[in-house]
Amino acid sequence: MADSLVIVESPAKAKTISKYLGSKYIVKASMGHIRDLPKSQIGVEVKKNFEPKYITIRGKGSILKELKDASKRVKKIYLAADPDREGEAIAWHLAHYLELSDQEACRVVFNEITKQAVKDAFKTPRKINQDLVNAQQARRILDRLVGYKISPLLWKKVKKGLSAGRVQSVAVKLVYDRENEIKAFEPEEYWTITAKLAVGSSEFEARFYSIDGNKKELHNEAEVKEVLAALQKADFIVSEVKEKERQRNPSPPFITSSLQQEAARKLNFRAAKTMSVAQQLYEGIDLGSEGTVGLITYMRTDSTRISPVAQEETKEYILQKYGAEFYPETPRNYIKKNANAQDAHEAIRPSSVLREPEQIKSYLSRDQYRLYKLIWERFVSSQMASAVLDTMTVDLSAGQTVFRAVGSKIKFHGFMKVYVEGTDDAAPDAGDEEKLLPPLKQGDQAVKKQIDPKQHFTQPPPRYTEARLVKALEEMGIGRPSTYAPTLETIQKRGYVAIEEKKFVPTELGELVIELMIEFFPEILDVEFTAQMEEGLDHIEEGKEDWVHVLSDFYESFEKRLEVAEEEMEKVEIQDEVSDEICEKCGRHFVFKMGRFGKFLACSGFPECRNTKPIVKNTGVTCPSCKQGKIIERRSKKGRIFYGCDRYPECEFVSWDKPVEQPCPNCGSMMIEKRNKSGTFVQCVQCDFKEEAKDESDALED
């Protein structure tokens, strides 16, 4: 008969742990939190030292009864919620409900759900850490005060259903500020001149660098013509060759923010999806004869620390798999990048590097496999030797001008044999391809094949993708690992931002709310202030500050701001933009509305008429299937763009890729538009034909 009860958050986690603990333990799931602040009221007694009024979450009655009944049949209760502030708070609420003593060593924590880690954790149970609980309580109360005090004000002055949150408001403000930067941006003209040269049978390119001994940027056509005139009769002579060896170091293992960023870049995962799939890998996957195993360590972390055991196992793996030259002279340890990093957990890594992705692929879903492979490769590469690159810089004199050619080749792949970090920039990953120059020496003469001048214009700063926004929040010290994904989800659900071409744009509503917040609650939107609040929460966790004191300091000035806003904030009427289209159901005009996936059309007769329809974007391409309809842009239920025939349902043609008008010159089949980090190109769906997108920039004749 079992003599101990173990409570975790989820059934999947319960199943994995139960296998390791054996029949003496009953393992049950609380299904997350069991108590929270009520939704119907603020639930915080401000004048009683911010005392929270917790209630049982609706629908948890049967689960709590089951846990209570099980607790009466055992001698010992263990609370094994996740190893973070939120997990500590869940354990604290459970301890309160089950009437456990404050001094009871009932809390067990483990960073990975493996047999050894779980058994070790149960050897050393501890008391519930009240500092961790208070830090989580302070965050919850702080967010409740901001949300439940400002939101009713926005309902009254703007429209019902709005909300204002502490971290979410800063995120929207970042999107709002970036959009204003883009609107205010004035492009500046600049030019490049590329010389296509040859030495013997080898061709290469060099770019204009200097004239009359001075490095020069070309700002207009007149300056370009001056350089071209100087090149008319000039020969290209190699004047200097520099060769050097450089090392490239691997990226550290993943933390929560870097995992979300890289999964967005390489797997096209939203932050919420990344965390959901990572949770599945952490809680355990059935690997057949091996049973259910937690494949990765805890995925909510801001630490790059690695356990010595994992480091030693990885060292042995690298030595056997790749050879001694692929392991550095000393093991790699990564220092905290962010001064506010908690360092409470390890980095995100596979629970064992010996479980290679390909070996367990058949047990994983497609998404699980792709994310596990990403985590596995990143971690293994983080422990490998540096890559070595040979670089070559060649200056060629042509009259009074100098052109420069730069090439590189990988001398030793090192960590790059396993993994190379992605980038948000529109350039190929370094190391994906080598740019080789022919062997050149001083005095060599190069034959001029072509001189190619091109006009360019500087580009505004890019809009935020999910990856860029997470990175910005992390760098500014806003939020913590557990907050990034829900914050991004919330600002979309509230209609403050929309996603266009995978980038955030502020909606009219979002701009209005942020402008009101800037005027009446500037400290809520102040990045430095919000980062200091996060630091205050960290100090509570570390036992350095009293949670009531931190909340009091904030609320004193916040309350005064509320009083001013109540009196001075004017009522705002949001006018819908009327379209030319008429509702086919009631005859009224459609108006433009903004949803979480961008603009759509809704009948102005709402709520009497609830007719809506998407805004049709016609690509101008004739449907390749029926040859009658036109291809239009559509959105799936999850907001993903796809392309289909406007004669649907008569014609059911659909494509995730945008079709182009011209057929394949080789086989006559449909061509589609594709995009990679180098830019846009078109390719045939049937044969191997591929054509790079044409550069539309103006160029001068040589």
C-alpha positions as CSV (number, residue, x, y, z in Angstrom):
1,M,0.0,0.0,0.0
2,A,1.2,3.5,-0.8
3,D,2.4,5.6,2.1
4,S,3.2,8.9,0.3
5,L,1.2,11.3,-1.9
6,V,3.0,13.3,-4.6
7,I,1.2,16.2,-6.2
8,V,2.4,17.7,-9.5
9,E,0.7,20.1,-12.0
10,S,-0.1,17.9,-15.0
11,P,-1.1,14.3,-15.8
12,A,1.8,13.9,-18.2
13,K,4.3,14.9,-15.4
14,A,2.5,12.6,-13.0
15,K,2.8,9.6,-15.3
16,T,6.5,10.1,-15.8
17,I,7.3,10.6,-12.1
18,S,5.1,7.7,-11.0
19,K,7.2,5.3,-13.1
20,Y,10.4,6.4,-11.3
21,L,8.9,6.3,-7.7
22,G,7.2,3.0,-7.7
23,S,4.1,1.6,-5.8
24,K,4.8,3.3,-2.5
25,Y,3.9,6.6,-4.0
26,I,0.5,7.9,-5.3
27,V,1.1,10.6,-7.9
28,K,-1.7,13.0,-8.7
29,A,-2.1,16.2,-10.7
30,S,-3.6,19.5,-9.4
31,M,-4.1,20.6,-13.0
32,G,-2.2,23.9,-12.3
33,H,-3.2,26.5,-9.8
34,I,-6.0,25.6,-7.3
35,R,-6.6,29.1,-5.9
36,D,-6.4,32.6,-7.4
37,L,-7.7,36.1,-6.9
38,P,-11.4,36.4,-7.9
39,K,-12.2,37.7,-11.4
40,S,-15.3,39.6,-10.2
41,Q,-13.4,42.0,-8.0
42,I,-9.9,43.4,-7.4
43,G,-9.4,40.9,-4.6
44,V,-6.7,42.8,-2.7
45,E,-7.2,44.7,0.6
46,V,-4.9,47.6,-0.1
47,K,-5.4,49.1,3.4
48,K,-4.6,45.8,5.1
49,N,-1.1,45.5,3.8
50,F,-2.2,44.4,0.4
51,E,-3.8,41.2,1.8
52,P,-5.0,39.0,-1.1
53,K,-8.4,37.4,-1.0
54,Y,-7.8,34.0,-2.6
55,I,-10.7,31.8,-3.8
56,T,-10.8,28.3,-5.1
57,I,-10.7,28.3,-8.9
58,R,-14.1,27.4,-10.5
59,G,-14.1,23.8,-11.7
60,K,-11.4,22.6,-9.3
61,G,-13.8,21.2,-6.7
62,S,-13.6,17.5,-7.8
63,I,-9.8,17.6,-8.2
64,L,-9.4,19.1,-4.7
65,K,-11.8,16.5,-3.2
66,E,-9.7,13.8,-4.8
67,L,-6.5,15.2,-3.4
68,K,-8.0,15.6,0.0
69,D,-9.2,12.0,0.1
70,A,-5.8,10.7,-1.1
71,S,-4.0,12.8,1.6
72,K,-5.9,11.1,4.4
73,R,-4.7,7.6,3.3
74,V,-1.0,8.4,3.4
75,K,1.7,9.3,6.0
76,K,3.6,11.8,3.9
77,I,2.7,14.4,1.3
78,Y,5.2,15.8,-1.2
79,L,4.5,18.9,-3.4
80,A,6.5,18.6,-6.7
81,A,5.3,21.6,-8.7
82,D,7.7,23.2,-11.2
83,P,10.9,24.7,-9.8
84,D,10.1,28.4,-10.1
85,R,8.2,31.1,-8.3
86,E,4.9,30.0,-9.8
87,G,5.5,26.4,-8.9
88,E,6.4,27.4,-5.3
89,A,3.1,29.4,-5.1
90,I,1.1,26.4,-6.4
91,A,2.8,24.2,-3.7
92,W,2.0,26.9,-1.0
93,H,-1.7,27.0,-2.0
94,L,-1.8,23.2,-1.9
95,A,-0.1,23.1,1.5
96,H,-2.7,25.6,2.8
97,Y,-5.6,23.5,1.5
98,L,-4.2,20.2,2.8
99,E,-3.4,21.8,6.2
100,L,0.3,21.1,6.1
101,S,2.6,22.7,8.7
102,D,4.7,25.6,7.6
103,Q,7.7,23.7,9.0
104,E,7.0,20.5,7.1
105,A,9.7,19.4,4.6
106,C,7.1,18.7,1.8
107,R,8.6,20.5,-1.2
108,V,10.7,18.6,-3.8
109,V,12.2,20.2,-6.9
110,F,14.1,18.9,-9.8
111,N,15.4,20.6,-12.9
112,E,14.9,17.5,-15.1
113,I,12.4,14.6,-15.0
114,T,14.9,11.7,-15.1
115,K,15.1,8.8,-12.8
116,Q,18.2,10.0,-11.0
117,A,17.1,13.6,-10.7
118,V,13.7,12.6,-9.3
119,K,15.1,10.1,-6.8
120,D,17.7,12.6,-5.6
121,A,15.0,15.3,-5.1
122,F,13.0,13.0,-2.9
123,K,16.0,12.3,-0.7
124,T,16.3,16.0,0.2
125,P,12.8,17.6,0.5
126,R,12.7,21.1,2.0
127,K,10.2,23.5,3.5
128,I,8.2,25.8,1.2
129,N,10.3,28.8,0.4
130,Q,8.2,31.8,1.6
131,D,10.4,34.3,-0.2
132,L,9.7,32.7,-3.5
133,V,6.0,32.6,-2.7
134,N,6.0,36.3,-1.7
135,A,7.8,37.3,-4.9
136,Q,5.1,35.5,-6.9
137,Q,2.3,37.0,-4.7
138,A,3.8,40.5,-5.1
139,R,3.9,40.1,-9.0
140,R,0.3,38.8,-9.0
141,I,-1.0,41.6,-6.8
142,L,1.0,44.3,-8.6
143,D,-0.4,43.2,-12.0
144,R,-3.9,43.0,-10.4
145,L,-3.6,46.5,-9.1
146,V,-2.5,47.9,-12.4
147,G,-5.1,45.9,-14.4
148,Y,-8.1,46.4,-12.2
149,K,-7.5,50.1,-11.5
150,I,-6.6,51.3,-15.0
151,S,-8.9,49.0,-17.0
152,P,-12.2,50.3,-15.6
153,L,-11.0,53.8,-16.4
154,L,-10.3,52.9,-20.0
155,W,-13.8,51.2,-20.2
156,K,-15.4,54.5,-19.0
157,K,-13.3,56.8,-21.2
158,V,-12.7,54.7,-24.3
159,K,-14.6,51.4,-24.7
160,K,-15.6,48.3,-22.7
161,G,-13.3,45.3,-22.7
162,L,-10.0,47.1,-22.7
163,S,-7.3,46.2,-20.2
164,A,-3.9,47.7,-19.2
165,G,-1.2,45.4,-17.8
166,R,2.2,46.3,-16.4
167,V,4.4,44.2,-18.8
168,Q,1.9,44.1,-21.7
169,S,1.7,47.9,-21.8
170,V,5.5,48.2,-22.1
171,A,5.4,45.6,-25.0
172,V,2.7,47.6,-26.8
173,K,4.7,50.8,-26.2
174,L,7.7,49.3,-27.9
175,V,5.6,48.3,-31.0
176,Y,4.0,51.8,-31.0
177,D,7.4,53.6,-30.7
178,R,8.9,51.5,-33.5
179,E,6.0,52.3,-35.8
180,N,6.5,56.0,-35.1
181,E,10.2,55.6,-36.0
182,I,9.2,54.0,-39.3
183,K,6.7,56.8,-40.1
184,A,9.3,59.5,-39.3
185,F,12.1,57.8,-41.2
186,E,13.4,59.7,-44.2
187,P,15.4,57.5,-46.5
188,E,18.8,58.6,-47.6
189,E,20.3,57.8,-51.0
190,Y,23.6,55.9,-51.3
191,W,25.4,54.1,-54.1
192,T,27.7,51.1,-54.4
193,I,30.0,50.2,-57.3
194,T,30.9,46.6,-57.8
195,A,33.7,45.5,-60.2
196,K,33.5,42.0,-61.6
197,L,37.1,41.0,-62.2
198,A,39.0,38.0,-63.4
199,V,42.5,36.6,-62.8
200,G,43.2,33.8,-65.2
201,S,40.1,31.7,-65.3
202,S,38.9,32.7,-61.8
203,E,36.3,35.4,-61.5
204,F,35.6,37.4,-58.3
205,E,34.0,40.7,-57.2
206,A,35.4,43.8,-55.5
207,R,33.6,46.8,-54.2
208,F,34.6,50.5,-54.4
209,Y,36.4,51.5,-51.2
210,S,38.4,54.8,-51.5
211,I,39.6,57.5,-53.9
212,D,42.7,59.7,-53.6
213,G,43.7,57.7,-50.5
214,N,40.5,58.5,-48.5
215,K,37.7,56.1,-47.8
216,K,34.6,57.5,-49.4
217,E,30.8,56.8,-49.2
218,L,28.9,57.6,-52.4
219,H,25.8,59.6,-51.7
220,N,24.6,60.6,-55.2
221,E,24.9,60.0,-58.9
222,A,27.3,62.9,-59.4
223,E,29.8,61.3,-57.1
224,V,29.4,57.9,-58.8
225,K,30.1,59.5,-62.2
226,E,33.3,61.0,-60.8
227,V,34.5,57.5,-59.8
228,L,33.4,56.0,-63.1
229,A,35.3,58.7,-65.0
230,A,38.5,57.8,-62.9
231,L,38.0,54.1,-63.9
232,Q,37.7,54.7,-67.7
233,K,41.3,53.7,-68.6
234,A,42.5,52.4,-65.3
235,D,43.9,48.9,-64.9
236,F,43.1,46.9,-61.7
237,I,46.3,46.0,-59.9
238,V,46.5,44.0,-56.6
239,S,48.1,46.5,-54.2
240,E,47.7,44.7,-50.9
241,V,46.8,41.2,-49.7
242,K,46.0,40.5,-46.0
243,E,45.4,37.0,-44.8
244,K,44.6,36.1,-41.2
245,E,43.0,33.3,-39.2
246,R,40.1,34.0,-36.9
247,Q,38.1,32.0,-34.5
248,R,34.4,31.8,-34.1
249,N,32.9,30.7,-30.8
250,P,29.7,28.7,-30.3
251,S,26.5,30.2,-28.8
252,P,25.7,29.4,-25.2
253,P,23.0,26.8,-24.5
254,F,19.4,28.0,-24.7
255,I,17.6,30.1,-22.0
256,T,13.9,30.7,-22.4
257,S,14.2,33.9,-24.4
258,S,16.9,32.6,-26.8
259,L,14.9,29.4,-27.3
260,Q,11.8,31.4,-28.3
261,Q,13.8,33.6,-30.7
262,E,15.6,30.7,-32.4
263,A,12.5,28.6,-32.7
264,A,10.8,31.6,-34.4
265,R,13.7,32.0,-36.8
266,K,14.4,28.4,-37.7
267,L,11.0,26.6,-37.0
268,N,8.6,29.4,-37.6
269,F,7.1,28.7,-34.1
270,R,5.2,31.4,-32.1
271,A,6.5,31.9,-28.6
272,A,3.4,30.2,-27.1
273,K,3.8,27.2,-29.3
274,T,7.5,26.9,-28.4
275,M,6.7,26.8,-24.7
276,S,3.8,24.4,-25.1
277,V,6.0,21.9,-27.1
278,A,8.9,22.4,-24.7
279,Q,6.6,21.6,-21.7
280,Q,5.7,18.3,-23.4
281,L,9.4,17.4,-23.8
282,Y,10.1,18.4,-20.2
283,E,7.2,16.4,-18.7
284,G,8.0,13.2,-20.5
285,I,7.6,11.3,-23.8
286,D,7.0,7.5,-24.0
287,L,10.1,6.1,-25.7
288,G,8.8,2.5,-26.0
289,S,11.0,0.0,-24.1
290,E,12.7,2.8,-22.2
291,G,9.3,4.0,-20.9
292,T,8.3,7.6,-20.3
293,V,11.3,10.0,-20.1
294,G,11.6,13.8,-19.6
295,L,13.8,14.7,-22.6
296,I,14.9,18.3,-21.6
297,T,15.6,20.2,-18.5
298,Y,13.2,22.9,-17.2
299,M,12.4,25.4,-20.0
300,R,11.6,28.5,-17.9
301,T,15.1,29.7,-17.1
302,D,17.4,32.7,-17.6
303,S,20.6,30.8,-16.6
304,T,23.3,29.3,-18.9
305,R,24.7,27.2,-16.1
306,I,25.3,23.5,-16.8
307,S,25.6,20.7,-14.3
308,P,29.1,19.0,-14.1
309,V,27.4,15.6,-14.7
310,A,25.8,16.8,-18.0
311,Q,29.1,18.5,-19.0
312,E,31.1,15.4,-18.5
313,E,28.6,13.2,-20.4
314,T,28.7,15.7,-23.3
315,K,32.5,15.7,-23.3
316,E,32.6,11.9,-23.6
317,Y,30.0,12.1,-26.4
318,I,31.9,14.7,-28.4
319,L,35.2,12.9,-28.0
320,Q,33.7,9.6,-29.2
321,K,31.5,11.0,-32.0
322,Y,33.7,13.7,-33.5
323,G,37.2,13.3,-32.1
324,A,39.5,15.1,-29.7
325,E,40.1,18.1,-31.9
326,F,36.4,19.0,-31.6
327,Y,36.5,19.4,-27.9
328,P,38.1,22.6,-26.4
329,E,41.1,22.6,-24.1
330,T,38.9,23.4,-21.1
331,P,35.1,22.8,-20.6
332,R,33.0,25.7,-21.7
333,N,31.2,27.6,-19.0
334,Y,29.0,30.6,-19.8
335,I,28.7,33.7,-17.5
336,K,25.3,35.4,-16.9
337,K,24.6,37.7,-19.8
338,N,21.9,39.6,-18.0
339,A,22.7,41.1,-14.5
340,N,19.1,40.3,-13.4
341,A,19.3,36.6,-14.4
342,Q,18.1,34.4,-11.5
343,D,20.5,31.5,-12.2
344,A,18.1,29.3,-10.2
345,H,18.0,26.5,-12.8
346,E,20.3,25.2,-15.4
347,A,20.2,26.1,-19.1
348,I,17.8,24.3,-21.3
349,R,19.5,21.1,-22.5
350,P,18.7,17.5,-23.3
351,S,18.4,15.4,-20.1
352,S,21.0,13.1,-21.9
353,V,22.9,13.9,-25.0
354,L,23.1,10.2,-25.7
355,R,19.4,10.4,-26.9
356,E,20.2,11.6,-30.3
357,P,17.3,13.2,-32.1
358,E,17.3,10.7,-35.0
359,Q,17.2,7.8,-32.6
360,I,14.0,8.9,-30.9
361,K,12.3,10.6,-33.9
362,S,9.7,7.8,-34.3
363,Y,8.4,8.5,-30.8
364,L,8.0,12.2,-31.3
365,S,5.5,14.4,-33.2
366,R,6.9,16.5,-35.9
367,D,6.9,19.6,-33.7
368,Q,8.4,17.7,-30.8
369,Y,11.2,16.3,-32.9
370,R,12.1,19.7,-34.5
371,L,12.2,21.5,-31.2
372,Y,14.1,18.7,-29.4
373,K,16.6,18.6,-32.3
374,L,17.1,22.4,-32.0
375,I,17.8,22.1,-28.3
376,W,20.0,19.1,-28.6
377,E,22.2,20.6,-31.4
378,R,22.5,24.0,-29.6
379,F,23.6,22.3,-26.4
380,V,26.1,19.9,-28.0
381,S,27.6,22.7,-30.1
382,S,27.9,24.9,-27.0
383,Q,30.4,22.5,-25.6
384,M,32.5,22.0,-28.7
385,A,35.7,23.6,-30.0
386,S,35.7,27.0,-31.8
387,A,35.5,27.1,-35.6
388,V,38.6,28.4,-37.4
389,L,38.2,30.6,-40.5
390,D,40.8,31.8,-42.9
391,T,40.0,35.3,-44.1
392,M,41.5,37.2,-47.0
393,T,41.2,40.9,-47.7
394,V,42.5,42.2,-51.1
395,D,42.8,45.8,-52.2
396,L,43.0,46.5,-55.9
397,S,44.2,49.9,-57.2
398,A,42.6,51.3,-60.3
399,G,44.0,54.8,-61.0
400,Q,43.2,56.9,-58.0
401,T,40.6,54.5,-56.7
402,V,40.8,51.4,-54.5
403,F,38.4,48.5,-54.7
404,R,38.3,45.9,-51.9
405,A,37.4,42.2,-52.1
406,V,36.9,40.1,-49.0
407,G,36.7,36.3,-48.9
408,S,36.8,33.6,-46.3
409,K,36.8,29.8,-46.0
410,I,36.3,27.4,-43.1
411,K,39.6,25.9,-42.1
412,F,38.2,23.9,-39.2
413,H,34.4,23.5,-38.7
414,G,34.5,22.9,-34.9
415,F,31.0,23.5,-33.4
416,M,29.7,24.5,-36.8
417,K,29.7,20.8,-37.8
418,V,26.6,20.5,-35.5
419,Y,24.9,23.9,-35.4
420,V,25.1,27.6,-36.3
421,E,22.8,30.2,-34.7
422,G,20.2,31.9,-36.9
423,T,19.9,35.7,-37.4
424,D,17.1,38.2,-37.7
425,D,19.1,40.0,-40.4
426,A,18.4,39.6,-44.1
427,A,21.8,37.9,-44.7
428,P,22.7,34.2,-44.8
429,D,24.1,32.7,-41.7
430,A,27.8,33.1,-41.4
431,G,29.4,29.8,-42.4
432,D,26.4,28.6,-44.5
433,E,28.4,29.3,-47.6
434,E,32.1,30.2,-48.2
435,K,33.0,33.2,-50.3
436,L,36.3,32.2,-51.8
437,L,38.8,34.4,-53.6
438,P,41.4,33.1,-56.1
439,P,45.0,33.0,-54.9
440,L,46.2,36.6,-55.4
441,K,49.5,38.3,-54.7
442,Q,50.6,41.9,-54.7
443,G,51.3,43.1,-58.3
444,D,48.8,40.8,-60.0
445,Q,46.7,42.4,-62.7
446,A,43.0,41.7,-62.8
447,V,40.9,41.9,-66.0
448,K,37.9,44.2,-65.8
449,K,34.7,42.3,-66.9
450,Q,32.0,44.7,-65.7
451,I,31.5,47.7,-63.6
452,D,28.1,47.7,-61.8
453,P,26.9,50.9,-60.0
454,K,23.7,50.6,-58.1
455,Q,21.5,53.1,-56.3
456,H,20.2,52.2,-52.8
457,F,18.2,53.9,-50.1
458,T,18.6,53.4,-46.4
459,Q,15.8,51.4,-44.8
460,P,13.7,52.3,-41.7
461,P,14.2,50.1,-38.6
462,P,12.4,46.8,-39.0
463,R,9.1,46.1,-37.2
464,Y,9.2,43.7,-34.3
465,T,8.8,40.0,-35.0
466,E,8.0,37.9,-31.9
467,A,11.7,37.0,-31.7
468,R,12.8,40.6,-31.8
469,L,10.3,41.7,-29.3
470,V,11.2,39.0,-26.8
471,K,14.9,39.9,-27.3
472,A,14.1,43.6,-26.6
473,L,12.1,42.8,-23.5
474,E,14.9,40.6,-22.2
475,E,17.6,43.1,-22.9
476,M,15.6,45.8,-21.1
477,G,15.0,43.6,-18.1
478,I,11.2,43.6,-18.6
479,G,9.4,40.5,-17.5
480,R,10.9,37.1,-16.7
481,P,11.1,33.8,-18.7
482,S,7.6,32.7,-17.8
483,T,6.0,36.0,-18.9
484,Y,7.2,36.5,-22.5
485,A,4.8,34.1,-24.3
486,P,1.6,35.1,-22.4
487,T,2.5,38.8,-22.8
488,L,2.7,38.4,-26.6
489,E,-0.6,36.5,-26.6
490,T,-2.4,39.0,-24.5
491,I,-1.5,42.1,-26.5
492,Q,-2.9,40.4,-29.6
493,K,-6.1,39.1,-28.0
494,R,-6.8,42.6,-26.7
495,G,-6.6,44.0,-30.2
496,Y,-3.7,46.4,-29.3
497,V,-1.4,44.9,-32.0
498,A,-2.0,42.9,-35.1
499,I,0.4,40.7,-37.1
500,E,1.2,41.7,-40.7
501,E,3.7,39.5,-42.5
502,K,4.8,38.0,-39.2
503,K,5.5,41.4,-37.7
504,F,3.7,43.4,-35.0
505,V,1.9,46.6,-36.0
506,P,-0.1,48.7,-33.5
507,T,-3.8,49.0,-34.1
508,E,-5.7,52.3,-33.8
509,L,-7.0,51.1,-30.5
510,G,-3.5,50.2,-29.3
511,E,-2.1,53.6,-30.3
512,L,-5.0,55.4,-28.5
513,V,-4.5,53.4,-25.3
514,I,-0.8,54.0,-25.3
515,E,-1.2,57.7,-25.8
516,L,-3.6,57.9,-22.9
517,M,-1.2,55.8,-20.8
518,I,1.7,58.1,-21.7
519,E,-0.2,61.1,-20.6
520,F,-1.6,59.8,-17.3
521,F,0.5,56.8,-16.3
522,P,4.0,57.5,-17.7
523,E,5.8,55.4,-15.1
524,I,3.9,52.2,-16.1
525,L,5.4,52.6,-19.6
526,D,8.8,53.7,-18.5
527,V,11.2,50.9,-19.3
528,E,13.6,51.8,-16.5
529,F,10.8,51.9,-13.9
530,T,9.4,48.5,-15.0
531,A,12.9,47.0,-14.9
532,Q,13.4,48.3,-11.4
533,M,10.1,46.7,-10.4
534,E,11.4,43.4,-11.7
535,E,14.5,43.9,-9.7
536,G,12.4,44.6,-6.6
537,L,10.6,41.3,-7.1
538,D,14.0,39.6,-7.4
539,H,15.0,41.1,-4.1
540,I,11.9,39.8,-2.5
541,E,12.8,36.3,-3.8
542,E,16.2,36.6,-2.3
543,G,14.9,37.7,1.0
544,K,16.4,41.2,0.7
545,E,13.1,43.2,0.7
546,D,9.7,42.9,2.2
547,W,7.0,42.4,-0.4
548,V,4.5,44.7,1.3
549,H,7.1,47.5,1.3
550,V,7.8,47.1,-2.4
551,L,4.0,47.2,-3.2
552,S,3.6,50.3,-0.9
553,D,6.3,52.2,-2.6
554,F,4.7,51.6,-6.0
555,Y,1.1,52.2,-4.9
556,E,1.7,55.6,-3.2
557,S,2.4,57.4,-6.5
558,F,0.1,55.2,-8.6
559,E,-2.9,56.1,-6.5
560,K,-2.2,59.8,-7.1
561,R,-2.0,59.2,-10.8
562,L,-5.4,57.4,-10.8
563,E,-7.1,60.4,-9.1
564,V,-5.7,62.8,-11.7
565,A,-6.7,60.5,-14.6
566,E,-10.3,60.1,-13.2
567,E,-10.7,63.9,-13.3
568,E,-8.8,64.9,-16.3
569,M,-9.0,62.1,-18.9
570,E,-11.5,63.0,-21.5
571,K,-13.9,60.5,-23.1
572,V,-12.7,59.3,-26.4
573,E,-15.0,58.1,-29.2
574,I,-13.4,55.6,-31.7
575,Q,-14.9,56.1,-35.1
576,D,-14.9,53.1,-37.5
577,E,-13.6,53.7,-41.0
578,V,-16.5,53.2,-43.4
579,S,-15.8,51.1,-46.5
580,D,-17.5,51.3,-49.9
581,E,-18.7,47.7,-49.7
582,I,-22.4,47.0,-48.8
583,C,-23.5,44.2,-46.5
584,E,-25.3,41.6,-48.6
585,K,-27.5,40.6,-45.6
586,C,-28.9,44.0,-44.4
587,G,-27.8,46.6,-46.9
588,R,-25.7,48.7,-44.6
589,H,-22.1,49.7,-45.2
590,F,-19.2,47.5,-44.0
591,V,-16.7,49.2,-41.7
592,F,-13.1,48.3,-41.2
593,K,-12.3,46.5,-37.9
594,M,-9.0,45.4,-36.4
595,G,-8.7,41.8,-35.2
596,R,-5.7,39.9,-33.8
597,F,-4.7,39.0,-37.4
598,G,-5.2,42.4,-38.9
599,K,-8.0,44.3,-40.5
600,F,-11.3,42.7,-41.6
601,L,-14.8,44.0,-42.7
602,A,-17.7,44.0,-40.3
603,C,-21.3,45.2,-40.8
604,S,-22.0,48.7,-39.3
605,G,-25.3,47.3,-38.2
606,F,-23.7,45.3,-35.3
607,P,-25.1,43.9,-33.1
608,E,-28.3,43.5,-35.1
609,C,-26.3,42.2,-38.1
610,R,-23.1,40.2,-37.2
611,N,-21.9,39.7,-40.8
612,T,-18.2,39.8,-41.3
613,K,-15.8,39.0,-44.1
614,P,-12.1,39.2,-44.8
615,I,-10.5,42.0,-46.8
616,V,-9.7,40.4,-50.1
617,K,-6.2,41.0,-51.5
618,N,-6.1,40.0,-55.1
619,T,-2.7,38.9,-56.3
620,G,-3.7,39.4,-60.0
621,V,-2.7,35.8,-60.8
622,T,-5.0,33.6,-62.8
623,C,-5.9,30.4,-61.0
624,P,-3.7,27.6,-62.5
625,S,-6.3,25.0,-61.7
626,C,-9.6,26.3,-63.2
627,K,-8.0,29.0,-65.5
628,Q,-11.0,31.3,-64.7
629,G,-10.8,32.6,-61.2
630,K,-8.1,34.9,-59.6
631,I,-5.8,33.9,-56.8
632,I,-6.6,35.9,-53.6
633,E,-4.9,36.0,-50.2
634,R,-6.7,34.2,-47.4
635,R,-6.1,33.5,-43.7
636,S,-6.5,30.2,-41.9
637,K,-8.3,30.0,-38.5
638,K,-5.0,30.4,-36.8
639,G,-4.2,33.5,-38.8
640,R,-1.7,31.9,-41.2
641,I,-1.8,33.4,-44.8
642,F,-2.5,31.1,-47.7
643,Y,-3.6,31.5,-51.3
644,G,-6.8,30.2,-53.0
645,C,-9.1,30.7,-55.9
646,D,-11.8,33.3,-55.6
647,R,-14.2,30.9,-57.2
648,Y,-14.2,28.6,-54.1
649,P,-16.0,26.3,-53.4
650,E,-16.4,25.7,-57.2
651,C,-12.6,25.6,-57.4
652,E,-10.7,24.3,-54.4
653,F,-7.2,25.3,-55.4
654,V,-5.0,26.4,-52.4
655,S,-1.3,27.0,-51.8
656,W,0.7,28.1,-48.8
657,D,3.1,29.8,-51.3
658,K,2.2,32.8,-53.4
659,P,1.7,31.8,-57.1
660,V,3.2,34.1,-59.7
661,E,1.7,34.9,-63.1
662,Q,4.5,33.6,-65.4
663,P,4.7,29.8,-66.0
664,C,7.9,27.9,-65.7
665,P,10.0,28.5,-68.8
666,N,11.2,24.8,-68.7
667,C,8.1,22.8,-68.2
668,G,5.2,25.3,-68.2
669,S,4.1,24.4,-64.7
670,M,3.0,26.9,-62.0
671,M,5.7,29.0,-60.3
672,I,5.6,30.1,-56.7
673,E,7.3,32.8,-54.7
674,K,9.7,31.7,-52.0
675,R,11.7,33.6,-49.5
676,N,15.0,32.8,-47.7
677,K,17.5,34.9,-45.8
678,S,19.0,36.2,-49.0
679,G,15.8,37.6,-50.3
680,T,12.9,36.5,-52.6
681,F,13.0,34.1,-55.5
682,V,10.6,32.1,-57.7
683,Q,10.7,28.4,-58.3
684,C,8.7,25.8,-60.3
685,V,6.5,23.3,-58.3
686,Q,7.4,20.5,-60.8
687,C,11.0,20.8,-62.0
688,D,14.2,22.2,-60.6
689,F,13.9,25.6,-62.2
690,K,14.7,28.5,-59.8
691,E,15.1,32.2,-60.6
692,E,16.5,34.8,-58.2
693,A,14.3,37.9,-57.8
694,K,15.4,40.7,-60.0
695,D,17.1,43.7,-58.4
696,E,14.8,46.6,-59.2
697,S,17.3,49.3,-58.1
698,D,18.3,51.8,-60.8
699,A,21.8,51.5,-62.2
700,L,24.0,53.6,-64.5
701,E,25.4,52.3,-67.7
702,D,29.1,51.7,-67.6
